[in-house]
Amino acid sequence: MSTPHVVVVMGVAGTGKTTIGPLLAAELGVPYAEGDDFHPPANIAKMSAGIPLDDADRWPWLDAIGHWAHGRAGLGGVVSSSALKRSYRDRLRGEAPGAVFLHLSGDRSLIEERMAARKNHFMPTALLDSQFATLQPLEDDEAGVAVDVSGTPEEITQRAVAALRRLDT
């Protein structure tokens, strides 16, 4: 990409944000930040108990991610965040106006299968329905691209890099 963007890797749980994010960052030569690391302990406890977060839970988390992204403006970076709602992405853009979004999307059954195979993750598959119910895909006026999550992590990453490069043309 001609200008180092801050890329927010978004999507429902189980789409591979934590897998694709570091691969994408390495491919772009920029740092990666794991969005889950920005959650306060109360959020992780709630999700671990199978309780979906509400917007009041998410605002401080989104602000912390946005603050990191703002600090990377002009330098580039990749950070993961579910960013399921337009209002969440607007909140992130409020902190980091130049951020672009990479929406990892795919078939629900594939995502559920991948979630079930994960070890030691706080997000149970029981919350997948609430994630899909909350999801508002990127709109035409939002800077970003959607990439299908079928295939290997390397294939997904290469599709992501190609799609992000097209944003600059």
N, C-alpha and C positions, 0 to 999 in steps of 0.2 A: 504494500500500500504506500502511496506517495507521502501521506502525512501519517504520523503515528497516532492512530486512534486509540481510545480506551474502549475496549469491547466488553460488553456485559453479556455473558453467556447465560441465557434464560431458558426456562421451560419447566414443566412439571417435574416432580421428583422422579428419579429413575431414568431420565433421558440421557444422562452421562455428562452433566455439567462439570463434575469434579474430575472426570476422566478426560474430556475433550478440552477443558479450559487450559490445563498445563501443556497439553500437546500443541494447542493453538498458540499459546504464549511462546513456546520454544520455537515454533515455526516462524513466528513474527519477530522473535528476538527481543521480547519485552517481558517484564515480570508478571507473575500470576498471583492473585489473591483469592483464597477460598472464601466464598460468601458465608458459608456456615460459621466460619471463625468470627464473624462480626455479630452473631446472635448473642444476646445476653443469656446467662444461665437459666433464667426463668422461661425464656422461649424454648430452649432445648428440653427443659423438664416438661413443659406443656406438650410438645410434639412427641416426646418419648412416651408420654401417657396416652397418646392417641387423640389428643385434643388439638383441633386446628387452631392456628393463630388467628387473632382478629387484627383489624387495622391498627388499633392502639398498640398491639405488640410489635407490629411491623415497622411503624414509623421510625423509632430509634435505630433499628437494624438497617433500614434503607438509608437513613441519614449517614450512618457510619460507612456504608459502602460508597455512597455518593461523595463523602469527604475524601476517601481513598482515591476514588476516580478523579476528583478535582485536582488532587495533588499530582496526578499522572498526566494531566492535560498537556498536550504538546510533546510529551515523552512517550506515550503509549503504554498500554497495559491491558491485561485481561483479568476480569473478575467475574465470579459466578454469583447469580442471584436468580431466584425463581422469577421475579418480576412479572407475575402472572396477570396483574391488572394494569390497564393503561394508567391509572392514577399512581401506581407504584413506579412505573417507568417515568412518568412526568415528575415524580418526586426525585428520582435519580438524576434526571436531566436538569432539574432545578439546581442541584449541587454541581453537576458536571455536564454543562450544555452540549459539549461536543461528543458525548458518548454515543456509540452505536450499539445496536442489539443484535445478537446472534441467537435466534430462537431455534432451539433443538426440539424438533417435533417428530411425532411418529405414532404408530399404531398402539392403541392402549394395551393390547394383549402382549406385545413385545416389551413394552415398558414395564408392565406388571411382572413379566417373567424375569427381567433384569433386576427389578427391585427385590424380588424374592430370593435371588441368588447373592445379594449383597450381604456381607458379614459386618457386624458391629456398627451399624448405622442407626441413628435415632429415629428415622422416619419410617413408620410401619406402612405396609402395603394398604392397610385399612384407610389411610388418608388419601389414597390415589384418587378416589371418586371426588373428594372435596377439591383436590387440585384441579382436576379436569373441569369441574363445575365453576371454579373461579377463573380459569384461564380465559383471557381476552387476547387473541392473537394480535401481532403487530398490525397496525393500520397503515394505509398508504402514505400518510403524512409523517410516519415515524422512520427515522434513520435506522435501517437494519435489514436483515435478511433472515429467512427461515431455511433450515437445512434438515433433511430427513435423517433420522438416527439409525436407519438400517445399515448393516455392514459392520466392518471392523472400525475400531476407534481411529485408525490411520486413514481409512477411506472417508469417514465422516469429517475428520480434520481437513483433508485435502479439499473436500467439497466446500467446507466452511471458508477456507483461505480463498478459493476461487470466487465464491459468492461475495466475500468482503472486498476483494479487489475490484469487482464490478461496481461497487458503490463509488469508487474513485473515478470511474470513467463517465 
